[in-house]
């Protein structure tokens, strides 16, 4: 019998890279286990996983929204409403009863596209947000936004010379999915000097280069608010991007999972691509993604999300339905989480005051931490950091001296990876090097979340490590 080896598996597996759970994250878990030893000898007492937007993970400890968890509890065990009659607010009991009548037991499969009742509620959420109608039959509930992204990339790539435009820096889900489905990334560069802005000219330059290389562009990925940058698009730029996609016959893949993570809501609001496409009466095919993992819910482990298709023909919708049917249905716990996200308590309902207090507290904490971290990082020698208006991250740029670059080369590492590994070894803080997201040649960054409590201590460790690094290697 021939042995099963890595070389006998699908060759695309070898091409997939996913930096946020890569070398740094793996080493962080090793160090976390080592800390359990009585005499571990490490210069820190905890590992801080700042490498991924996972608000409720141990150590970050963002509290879950009570309303979401109470509804989930009654859906898991409906008898609780009778066994603990004075525990649950009346609107929670009513919500769970309403969902139970539509779903039945959450131990059963649902419609492959997601519970029709919940899809109708998502459509109402979209209509209220944008002022334009939404078709629940063109909404697919998913196991987080990532599942939808992978499905659409798989659907769009029809030959090895097909490509998809992705922003640089980008969330590595996109390059990983393209590698898995044998498509090509077509990078376009965001402008750090202008707050990581997106320009039509940068995308057109990428398109021109792709055409010269005989690559067929199929879609444009927009992450708004940005990951890892936190940048937020203005409506005028969005209109230009829609018009560009009309010109070049591109599908828009709008990753909008951070739409509720806004630090300056009054002065820098979020505008969906659905609203822009509808306002322009554009025929551009659009897929919009959302998730319960971000926002203030932070319910990453429940795996809930959705995507909405705009300007898609019914035969395309039918094919997508057939493909999601292969997986039977998205998790019911995630679908219920989506319902709680798009239908939070209303003023006057029993749960509203607590929901408002919890969500306001989380928004305020994220905005404060983001500003403090950016301000203090910008005060360090050789560091510049855009104070992002949205999402959960900062993406500071670090100068790497020639001496440090040589040390990285000797270690077989990218310079920013060497920096990140040193930070982890000395402080227990796990970040992701910018090379995992893509960056301009000769530039180095790292991404870290703004989710960590105790921001003074946390940033103090970043500052102390950086000054020690500069003492050792100097600045560029």
FENLINSUL-V757433 format. One record per pair of residues at least 24 apart in sequence whose C-alpha atoms are under 10 Angstrom apart, sorted by sequence separation. I is the first residue (numbers start at 0). GAP is how many residues later the second one is. If there is no record, write none. Layout:
((I | GAP) (I | GAP))
//
This chain:
((24 | 24) (66 | 24) (67 | 24) (70 | 24) (71 | 24) (74 | 24) (75 | 24) (112 | 24) (115 | 24) (148 | 24) (149 | 24) (152 | 24) (153 | 24) (156 | 24) (157 | 24) (158 | 24) (159 | 24) (161 | 24) (162 | 24) (185 | 24) (197 | 24) (219 | 24) (284 | 24) (285 | 24) (286 | 24) (305 | 24) (365 | 24) (366 | 24) (369 | 24) (23 | 25) (24 | 25) (66 | 25) (69 | 25) (70 | 25) (74 | 25) (112 | 25) (113 | 25) (114 | 25) (115 | 25) (148 | 25) (151 | 25) (152 | 25) (155 | 25) (156 | 25) (157 | 25) (158 | 25) (184 | 25) (219 | 25) (284 | 25) (285 | 25) (286 | 25) (304 | 25) (365 | 25) (366 | 25) (418 | 25) (419 | 25) (24 | 26) (69 | 26) (70 | 26) (73 | 26) (112 | 26) (113 | 26) (114 | 26) (149 | 26) (150 | 26) (153 | 26) (154 | 26) (156 | 26) (183 | 26) (218 | 26) (231 | 26) (283 | 26) (284 | 26) (285 | 26) (303 | 26) (304 | 26) (365 | 26) (418 | 26) (419 | 26) (23 | 27) (24 | 27) (77 | 27) (112 | 27) (113 | 27) (145 | 27) (149 | 27) (152 | 27) (153 | 27) (155 | 27) (156 | 27) (168 | 27) (217 | 27) (231 | 27) (282 | 27) (283 | 27) (284 | 27) (302 | 27) (303 | 27) (365 | 27) (414 | 27) (415 | 27) (416 | 27) (418 | 27) (419 | 27) (70 | 28) (74 | 28) (76 | 28) (111 | 28) (112 | 28) (113 | 28) (145 | 28) (148 | 28) (149 | 28) (152 | 28) (153 | 28) (167 | 28) (226 | 28) (229 | 28) (282 | 28) (283 | 28) (284 | 28) (302 | 28) (303 | 28) (305 | 28) (414 | 28) (415 | 28) (416 | 28) (21 | 29) (74 | 29) (75 | 29) (76 | 29) (111 | 29) (112 | 29) (152 | 29) (153 | 29) (185 | 29) (196 | 29) (218 | 29) (219 | 29) (220 | 29) (224 | 29) (225 | 29) (281 | 29) (282 | 29) (301 | 29) (302 | 29) (303 | 29) (304 | 29) (305 | 29) (414 | 29) (415 | 29) (416 | 29) (428 | 29) (19 | 30) (20 | 30) (74 | 30) (75 | 30) (110 | 30) (111 | 30) (146 | 30) (149 | 30) (150 | 30) (152 | 30) (167 | 30) (184 | 30) (185 | 30) (195 | 30) (217 | 30) (218 | 30) (219 | 30) (220 | 30) (221 | 30) (222 | 30) (223 | 30) (224 | 30) (225 | 30) (226 | 30) (231 | 30) (301 | 30) (302 | 30) (303 | 30) (304 | 30) (413 | 30) (414 | 30) (415 | 30) (19 | 31) (20 | 31) (74 | 31) (75 | 31) (145 | 31) (149 | 31) (166 | 31) (183 | 31) (185 | 31) (216 | 31) (217 | 31) (218 | 31) (219 | 31) (220 | 31) (221 | 31) (222 | 31) (223 | 31) (224 | 31) (225 | 31) (226 | 31) (229 | 31) (241 | 31) (256 | 31) (257 | 31) (258 | 31) (301 | 31) (302 | 31) (303 | 31) (426 | 31) (18 | 32) (19 | 32) (182 | 32) (183 | 32) (184 | 32) (185 | 32) (187 | 32) (195 | 32) (196 | 32) (216 | 32) (217 | 32) (218 | 32) (219 | 32) (220 | 32) (221 | 32) (222 | 32) (223 | 32) (224 | 32) (225 | 32) (229 | 32) (240 | 32) (251 | 32) (252 | 32) (253 | 32) (254 | 32) (255 | 32) (256 | 32) (257 | 32) (258 | 32) (277 | 32) (300 | 32) (301 | 32) (302 | 32) (303 | 32) (304 | 32) (305 | 32) (428 | 32) (18 | 33) (19 | 33) (182 | 33) (183 | 33) (185 | 33) (187 | 33) (195 | 33) (197 | 33) (216 | 33) (217 | 33) (218 | 33) (219 | 33) (220 | 33) (221 | 33) (222 | 33) (223 | 33) (224 | 33) (225 | 33) (229 | 33) (237 | 33) (250 | 33) (251 | 33) (252 | 33) (253 | 33) (254 | 33) (255 | 33) (256 | 33) (257 | 33) (260 | 33) (261 | 33) (276 | 33) (277 | 33) (300 | 33) (301 | 33) (303 | 33) (304 | 33) (427 | 33) (428 | 33) (185 | 34) (186 | 34) (194 | 34) (195 | 34) (196 | 34) (197 | 34) (216 | 34) (217 | 34) (218 | 34) (219 | 34) (220 | 34) (221 | 34) (222 | 34) (223 | 34) (224 | 34) (233 | 34) (234 | 34) (237 | 34) (238 | 34) (241 | 34) (242 | 34) (248 | 34) (249 | 34) (250 | 34) (251 | 34) (252 | 34) (253 | 34) (254 | 34) (255 | 34) (256 | 34) (257 | 34) (259 | 34) (260 | 34) (273 | 34) (276 | 34) (299 | 34) (301 | 34) (302 | 34) (303 | 34) (304 | 34) (426 | 34) (166 | 35) (182 | 35) (185 | 35) (194 | 35) (195 | 35) (196 | 35) (197 | 35) (222 | 35) (223 | 35) (224 | 35) (232 | 35) (233 | 35) (234 | 35) (237 | 35) (240 | 35) (241 | 35) (248 | 35) (249 | 35) (250 | 35) (251 | 35) (252 | 35) (253 | 35) (254 | 35) (255 | 35) (256 | 35) (257 | 35) (258 | 35) (259 | 35) (260 | 35) (273 | 35) (298 | 35) (301 | 35) (302 | 35) (303 | 35) (425 | 35) (426 | 35) (166 | 36) (194 | 36) (195 | 36) (196 | 36) (197 | 36) (222 | 36) (224 | 36) (231 | 36) (232 | 36) (233 | 36) (234 | 36) (245 | 36) (248 | 36) (249 | 36) (250 | 36) (251 | 36) (252 | 36) (253 | 36) (254 | 36) (256 | 36) (257 | 36) (258 | 36) (259 | 36) (273 | 36) (301 | 36) (304 | 36) (397 | 36) (425 | 36) (165 | 37) (191 | 37) (193 | 37) (194 | 37) (195 | 37) (196 | 37) (199 | 37) (224 | 37) (231 | 37) (232 | 37) (233 | 37) (234 | 37) (238 | 37) (242 | 37) (244 | 37) (245 | 37) (246 | 37) (256 | 37) (257 | 37) (259 | 37) (272 | 37) (303 | 37) (394 | 37) (396 | 37) (426 | 37) (164 | 38) (198 | 38) (199 | 38) (202 | 38) (231 | 38) (232 | 38) (234 | 38) (237 | 38) (238 | 38) (241 | 38) (244 | 38) (245 | 38) (256 | 38) (257 | 38) (298 | 38) (394 | 38) (395 | 38) (422 | 38) (425 | 38) (426 | 38) (189 | 39) (191 | 39) (197 | 39) (198 | 39) (231 | 39) (232 | 39) (237 | 39) (242 | 39) (244 | 39) (245 | 39) (298 | 39) (394 | 39) (422 | 39) (425 | 39) (165 | 40) (196 | 40) (197 | 40) (199 | 40) (203 | 40) (234 | 40) (235 | 40) (238 | 40) (241 | 40) (242 | 40) (243 | 40) (244 | 40) (296 | 40) (164 | 41) (189 | 41) (198 | 41) (199 | 41) (202 | 41) (206 | 41) (234 | 41) (238 | 41) (241 | 41) (242 | 41) (244 | 41) (292 | 41) (296 | 41) (422 | 41) (423 | 41) (164 | 42) (198 | 42) (241 | 42) (291 | 42) (399 | 42) (422 | 42) (163 | 43) (197 | 43) (199 | 43) (200 | 43) (238 | 43) (241 | 43) (290 | 43) (291 | 43) (296 | 43) (398 | 43) (399 | 43) (421 | 43) (422 | 43) (199 | 44) (203 | 44) (241 | 44) (292 | 44) (296 | 44) (398 | 44) (399 | 44) (421 | 44) (164 | 45) (224 | 45) (291 | 45) (292 | 45) (295 | 45) (397 | 45) (398 | 45) (399 | 45) (163 | 46) (223 | 46) (224 | 46) (290 | 46) (291 | 46) (294 | 46) (396 | 46) (397 | 46) (398 | 46) (418 | 46) (422 | 46) (162 | 47) (173 | 47) (223 | 47) (290 | 47) (291 | 47) (396 | 47) (397 | 47) (418 | 47) (421 | 47) (161 | 48) (223 | 48) (256 | 48) (289 | 48) (291 | 48) (395 | 48) (396 | 48) (397 | 48) (160 | 49) (223 | 49) (256 | 49) (291 | 49) (394 | 49) (395 | 49) (396 | 49) (290 | 50) (291 | 50) (394 | 50) (395 | 50) (396 | 50) (418 | 50) (163 | 51) (169 | 51) (221 | 51) (255 | 51) (393 | 51) (394 | 51) (395 | 51) (160 | 52) (161 | 52) (162 | 52) (163 | 52) (164 | 52) (169 | 52) (170 | 52) (254 | 52) (393 | 52) (394 | 52) (395 | 52) (160 | 53) (161 | 53) (162 | 53) (163 | 53) (164 | 53) (165 | 53) (166 | 53) (169 | 53) (253 | 53) (393 | 53) (394 | 53) (160 | 54) (161 | 54) (162 | 54) (163 | 54) (164 | 54) (165 | 54) (166 | 54) (252 | 54) (253 | 54) (392 | 54) (393 | 54) (394 | 54) (159 | 55) (160 | 55) (161 | 55) (162 | 55) (163 | 55) (164 | 55) (165 | 55) (166 | 55) (170 | 55) (171 | 55) (392 | 55) (393 | 55) (158 | 56) (159 | 56) (160 | 56) (161 | 56) (162 | 56) (163 | 56) (164 | 56) (165 | 56) (166 | 56) (169 | 56) (170 | 56) (171 | 56) (252 | 56) (391 | 56) (392 | 56) (393 | 56) (158 | 57) (161 | 57) (162 | 57) (163 | 57) (164 | 57) (165 | 57) (168 | 57) (169 | 57) (170 | 57) (391 | 57) (392 | 57) (168 | 58) (169 | 58) (170 | 58) (251 | 58) (390 | 58) (391 | 58) (392 | 58) (156 | 59) (166 | 59) (167 | 59) (168 | 59) (169 | 59) (390 | 59) (391 | 59) (156 | 60) (157 | 60) (166 | 60) (167 | 60) (168 | 60) (250 | 60) (384 | 60) (155 | 61) (156 | 61) (167 | 61) (296 | 61) (383 | 61) (155 | 62) (156 | 62) (295 | 62) (296 | 62) (382 | 62) (155 | 63) (295 | 63) (294 | 64) (295 | 64) (152 | 65) (295 | 65) (296 | 65) (403 | 65) (152 | 66) (218 | 66) (219 | 66) (220 | 66) (221 | 66) (222 | 66) (295 | 66) (403 | 66) (406 | 66) (151 | 67) (218 | 67) (294 | 67) (295 | 67) (294 | 68) (397 | 68) (403 | 68) (404 | 68) (399 | 69) (400 | 69) (402 | 69) (403 | 69) (295 | 70) (399 | 70) (402 | 70) (403 | 70) (398 | 71) (401 | 71) (402 | 71) (403 | 71) (404 | 71) (148 | 72) (400 | 72) (401 | 72) (402 | 72) (403 | 72) (399 | 73) (400 | 73) (401 | 73) (402 | 73) (399 | 74) (400 | 74) (401 | 74) (398 | 75) (399 | 75) (400 | 75) (372 | 76) (373 | 76) (398 | 76) (399 | 76) (372 | 77) (397 | 77) (398 | 77) (371 | 78) (397 | 78) (369 | 79) (370 | 79) (368 | 80) (369 | 80) (375 | 80) (368 | 81) (369 | 81) (367 | 82) (368 | 82) (372 | 82) (376 | 82) (379 | 82) (380 | 82) (365 | 83) (366 | 83) (368 | 83) (371 | 83) (372 | 83) (375 | 83) (376 | 83) (379 | 83) (382 | 83) (365 | 84) (368 | 84) (371 | 84) (375 | 84) (378 | 84) (379 | 84) (381 | 84) (164 | 85) (364 | 85) (365 | 85) (368 | 85) (369 | 85) (372 | 85) (373 | 85) (376 | 85) (380 | 85) (381 | 85) (163 | 86) (364 | 86) (365 | 86) (368 | 86) (372 | 86) (375 | 86) (376 | 86) (379 | 86) (380 | 86) (163 | 87) (164 | 87) (165 | 87) (364 | 87) (365 | 87) (367 | 87) (368 | 87) (371 | 87) (372 | 87) (375 | 87) (379 | 87) (163 | 88) (164 | 88) (364 | 88) (381 | 88) (163 | 89) (361 | 89) (372 | 89) (376 | 89) (380 | 89) (364 | 90) (368 | 90) (379 | 90) (381 | 92) (382 | 92) (380 | 93) (381 | 93) (380 | 94) (381 | 94) (155 | 95) (380 | 95) (294 | 96) (293 | 97) (294 | 97) (293 | 98) (263 | 99) (152 | 100) (262 | 100) (151 | 101) (260 | 101) (261 | 101) (262 | 101) (260 | 102) (261 | 102) (262 | 102) (259 | 103) (262 | 103) (263 | 103) (148 | 104) (261 | 104) (262 | 104) (148 | 105) (260 | 105) (261 | 105) (262 | 105) (148 | 106) (260 | 106) (262 | 107) (262 | 108) (145 | 109) (144 | 110) (144 | 111) (144 | 112) (143 | 113) (268 | 120) (269 | 120) (267 | 121) (268 | 121) (266 | 122) (267 | 122) (263 | 124) (264 | 124) (262 | 125) (263 | 125) (264 | 125) (261 | 126) (262 | 126) (263 | 126) (261 | 127) (262 | 127) (260 | 128) (261 | 128) (262 | 128) (260 | 129) (261 | 129) (262 | 129) (259 | 130) (260 | 130) (261 | 130) (258 | 131) (259 | 131) (260 | 131) (257 | 132) (258 | 132) (257 | 133) (256 | 134) (257 | 134) (151 | 135) (255 | 135) (148 | 138) (147 | 139) (148 | 139) (133 | 140) (147 | 140) (148 | 140) (129 | 141) (132 | 141) (147 | 141) (128 | 142) (129 | 142) (131 | 142) (132 | 142) (147 | 142) (128 | 143) (129 | 143) (130 | 143) (131 | 143) (144 | 143) (145 | 143) (129 | 144) (130 | 144) (144 | 144) (145 | 144) (128 | 145) (129 | 145) (132 | 145) (143 | 145) (144 | 145) (145 | 145) (125 | 146) (128 | 146) (129 | 146) (131 | 146) (143 | 146) (144 | 146) (126 | 147) (130 | 147) (131 | 147) (141 | 147) (143 | 147) (144 | 147) (125 | 148) (126 | 148) (129 | 148) (130 | 148) (138 | 148) (140 | 148) (141 | 148) (142 | 148) (143 | 148) (144 | 148) (125 | 149) (129 | 149) (137 | 149) (138 | 149) (139 | 149) (140 | 149) (141 | 149) (142 | 149) (143 | 149) (138 | 150) (140 | 150) (19 | 151) (18 | 152) (19 | 152) (17 | 153) (18 | 153) (19 | 153) (17 | 154) (18 | 154) (16 | 155) (17 | 155) (143 | 155) (151 | 155) (230 | 155) (15 | 156) (16 | 156) (17 | 156) (143 | 156) (146 | 156) (228 | 156) (229 | 156) (230 | 156) (231 | 156) (15 | 157) (17 | 157) (18 | 157) (142 | 157) (143 | 157) (145 | 157) (146 | 157) (147 | 157) (228 | 157) (229 | 157) (230 | 157) (231 | 157) (16 | 158) (17 | 158) (142 | 158) (143 | 158) (144 | 158) (145 | 158) (146 | 158) (147 | 158) (148 | 158) (228 | 158) (229 | 158) (230 | 158) (231 | 158) (15 | 159) (16 | 159) (17 | 159) (142 | 159) (143 | 159) (144 | 159) (145 | 159) (146 | 159) (147 | 159) (228 | 159) (229 | 159) (230 | 159) (231 | 159) (14 | 160) (15 | 160) (16 | 160) (142 | 160) (143 | 160) (144 | 160) (145 | 160) (146 | 160) (147 | 160) (227 | 160) (228 | 160) (229 | 160) (230 | 160) (14 | 161) (15 | 161) (141 | 161) (142 | 161) (143 | 161) (144 | 161) (154 | 161) (228 | 161) (229 | 161) (14 | 162) (15 | 162) (16 | 162) (141 | 162) (142 | 162) (143 | 162) (144 | 162) (225 | 162) (228 | 162) (229 | 162) (230 | 162) (12 | 163) (14 | 163) (15 | 163) (16 | 163) (140 | 163) (141 | 163) (142 | 163) (143 | 163) (224 | 163) (225 | 163) (226 | 163) (227 | 163) (228 | 163) (229 | 163) (230 | 163) (11 | 164) (14 | 164) (15 | 164) (140 | 164) (141 | 164) (154 | 164) (224 | 164) (225 | 164) (226 | 164) (227 | 164) (228 | 164) (229 | 164) (11 | 165) (13 | 165) (14 | 165) (15 | 165) (139 | 165) (140 | 165) (141 | 165) (154 | 165) (224 | 165) (225 | 165) (226 | 165) (227 | 165) (228 | 165) (229 | 165) (11 | 166) (12 | 166) (13 | 166) (139 | 166) (140 | 166) (223 | 166) (224 | 166) (225 | 166) (226 | 166) (227 | 166) (228 | 166) (11 | 167) (12 | 167) (14 | 167) (138 | 167) (139 | 167) (140 | 167) (223 | 167) (224 | 167) (225 | 167) (226 | 167) (227 | 167) (228 | 167) (10 | 168) (11 | 168) (12 | 168) (138 | 168) (139 | 168) (151 | 168) (154 | 168) (226 | 168) (227 | 168) (10 | 169) (11 | 169) (137 | 169) (138 | 169) (139 | 169) (150 | 169) (9 | 170) (11 | 170) (137 | 170) (138 | 170) (10 | 171) (136 | 171) (137 | 171) (138 | 171) (135 | 172) (136 | 172) (137 | 172) (150 | 172) (134 | 173) (135 | 173) (137 | 173) (150 | 173) (52 | 174) (133 | 174) (134 | 174) (137 | 174) (133 | 175) (134 | 175) (137 | 175) (133 | 176) (137 | 176) (147 | 176) (136 | 177) (139 | 177) (146 | 177) (138 | 178) (137 | 179) (136 | 180) (137 | 180) (139 | 180) (139 | 181) (125 | 182) (137 | 182) (141 | 182) (137 | 183) (140 | 183) (146 | 183) (121 | 184) (136 | 184) (139 | 184) (121 | 185) (122 | 185) (121 | 186) (142 | 186) (143 | 186) (118 | 187) (141 | 187) (142 | 187) (143 | 187) (140 | 188) (141 | 188) (142 | 188) (118 | 189) (140 | 189) (141 | 189) (142 | 189) (139 | 190) (140 | 190) (141 | 190) (142 | 190) (143 | 190) (194 | 190) (195 | 190) (140 | 191) (142 | 191) (143 | 191) (194 | 191) (113 | 192) (141 | 192) (142 | 192) (191 | 192) (193 | 192) (194 | 192) (195 | 192) (112 | 193) (140 | 193) (141 | 193) (191 | 193) (192 | 193) (194 | 193) (140 | 194) (143 | 194) (191 | 194) (194 | 194) (141 | 196) (140 | 197) (195 | 199) (191 | 203) (227 | 204) (191 | 205) (227 | 206) (112 | 207) (112 | 208) (111 | 209) (112 | 209) (227 | 209) (111 | 210) (112 | 210) (113 | 210) (226 | 210) (111 | 211) (112 | 211) (111 | 212) (112 | 212) (111 | 213) (110 | 214) (111 | 214) (113 | 214) (114 | 214) (124 | 214) (111 | 215) (112 | 215) (113 | 215) (114 | 215) (111 | 216) (112 | 216) (113 | 216) (118 | 216) (121 | 216) (124 | 216) (125 | 216) (110 | 217) (111 | 217) (112 | 217) (113 | 217) (114 | 217) (117 | 217) (120 | 217) (121 | 217) (124 | 217) (109 | 218) (110 | 218) (111 | 218) (113 | 218) (117 | 218) (120 | 218) (123 | 218) (124 | 218) (227 | 218) (228 | 218) (108 | 219) (109 | 219) (110 | 219) (117 | 219) (118 | 219) (119 | 219) (120 | 219) (121 | 219) (122 | 219) (123 | 219) (227 | 219) (108 | 220) (109 | 220) (114 | 220) (117 | 220) (118 | 220) (121 | 220) (226 | 220) (227 | 220) (107 | 221) (108 | 221) (109 | 221) (113 | 221) (114 | 221) (117 | 221) (120 | 221) (121 | 221) (227 | 221) (108 | 222) (109 | 222) (116 | 222) (117 | 222) (120 | 222) (107 | 223) (108 | 223) (106 | 224) (107 | 224) (114 | 224) (117 | 224) (105 | 225) (106 | 225) (109 | 225) (117 | 225) (105 | 226) (106 | 226) (168 | 226) (104 | 227) (105 | 227) (68 | 228) (67 | 229) (102 | 229) (105 | 229) (68 | 230) (105 | 230) (64 | 231) (65 | 231) (67 | 231) (63 | 232) (64 | 232) (62 | 233) (63 | 233) (64 | 233) (102 | 233) (61 | 234) (62 | 234) (63 | 234) (64 | 234) (61 | 235) (62 | 235) (63 | 235) (61 | 236) (55 | 237) (98 | 237) (54 | 238) (53 | 239) (54 | 239) (52 | 240) (53 | 240) (54 | 240) (95 | 240) (98 | 240) (52 | 241) (54 | 241) (55 | 241) (56 | 241) (54 | 242) (55 | 242) (56 | 242) (54 | 243) (55 | 243) (56 | 243) (53 | 244) (54 | 244) (55 | 244) (56 | 244) (94 | 244) (52 | 245) (53 | 245) (54 | 245) (55 | 245) (94 | 245) (53 | 246) (52 | 247) (53 | 247) (94 | 248) (188 | 249) (189 | 249) (94 | 250) (188 | 250) (189 | 250) (186 | 251) (188 | 251) (186 | 252) (91 | 253) (90 | 254) (90 | 255) (74 | 257) (75 | 257) (91 | 257) (74 | 258) (90 | 258) (91 | 258) (89 | 259) (90 | 259) (91 | 259) (88 | 260) (89 | 260) (90 | 260) (71 | 261) (74 | 261) (88 | 261) (89 | 261) (90 | 261) (71 | 262) (87 | 262) (88 | 262) (174 | 262) (87 | 263) (173 | 263) (174 | 263) (71 | 264) (169 | 264) (171 | 264) (172 | 264) (70 | 265) (71 | 265) (168 | 265) (170 | 265) (171 | 265) (70 | 266) (168 | 266) (169 | 266) (170 | 266) (171 | 266) (168 | 267) (169 | 267) (170 | 267) (67 | 268) (68 | 268) (70 | 268) (71 | 268) (168 | 268) (169 | 268) (67 | 269) (70 | 269) (167 | 269) (168 | 269) (169 | 269) (67 | 270) (166 | 270) (167 | 270) (168 | 270) (67 | 271) (68 | 271) (166 | 271) (167 | 271) (168 | 271) (67 | 272) (166 | 272) (167 | 272) (66 | 273) (67 | 273) (66 | 274) (64 | 275) (64 | 276) (67 | 276) (168 | 276) (66 | 277) (67 | 277) (66 | 278) (66 | 284) (65 | 285) (66 | 285) (66 | 287) (67 | 287) (65 | 288) (66 | 288) (64 | 289) (65 | 289) (64 | 290) (64 | 291) (66 | 291) (64 | 292) (65 | 292) (64 | 293) (63 | 294) (64 | 294) (62 | 295) (63 | 295) (64 | 297) (62 | 299) (61 | 300) (54 | 337) (52 | 338) (53 | 338) (52 | 339) (51 | 340) (52 | 340) (51 | 341) (50 | 342) (49 | 343) (48 | 375) (47 | 376) (46 | 377) (46 | 378) (49 | 378) (50 | 378) (51 | 378) (47 | 379) (48 | 379) (49 | 379) (50 | 379) (51 | 379) (43 | 380) (46 | 380) (47 | 380) (48 | 380) (49 | 380) (50 | 380) (51 | 380) (43 | 381) (45 | 381) (46 | 381) (47 | 381) (48 | 381) (49 | 381) (50 | 381) (42 | 382) (43 | 382) (44 | 382) (45 | 382) (46 | 382) (47 | 382) (48 | 382) (49 | 382) (50 | 382) (41 | 383) (42 | 383) (43 | 383) (44 | 383) (45 | 383) (46 | 383) (47 | 383) (48 | 383) (41 | 384) (42 | 384) (43 | 384) (41 | 385) (42 | 385) (43 | 385) (41 | 386) (61 | 389) (59 | 390) (60 | 390) (61 | 390) (59 | 391) (60 | 391) (61 | 391) (58 | 392) (59 | 392) (60 | 392) (23 | 393) (27 | 393) (30 | 393) (58 | 393) (59 | 393) (22 | 394) (26 | 394) (30 | 394) (54 | 394) (58 | 394) (59 | 394) (50 | 395) (51 | 395) (52 | 395) (53 | 395) (54 | 395) (55 | 395) (23 | 396) (27 | 396) (31 | 396) (50 | 396) (51 | 396) (52 | 396) (54 | 396) (23 | 397) (26 | 397) (27 | 397) (30 | 397) (49 | 397) (50 | 397) (51 | 397) (52 | 397) (53 | 397) (54 | 397) (22 | 398) (26 | 398) (49 | 398) (50 | 398) (52 | 398) (24 | 399) (48 | 399) (49 | 399) (51 | 399) (23 | 400) (27 | 400) (48 | 400) (49 | 400) (27 | 401) (28 | 401) (49 | 401) (27 | 402) (48 | 402) (49 | 402) (26 | 403) (27 | 403) (48 | 403) (25 | 404) (47 | 404) (23 | 405) (24 | 405) (23 | 406) (24 | 406) (23 | 407) (24 | 407) (23 | 408) (22 | 409) (23 | 409) (19 | 410) (21 | 410) (47 | 410) (19 | 411) (20 | 411) (19 | 412) (18 | 413) (19 | 413) (18 | 414) (21 | 414) (18 | 415) (18 | 416) (19 | 416) (18 | 417) (19 | 417) (17 | 418) (18 | 418) (16 | 419) (17 | 419) (19 | 427))
//
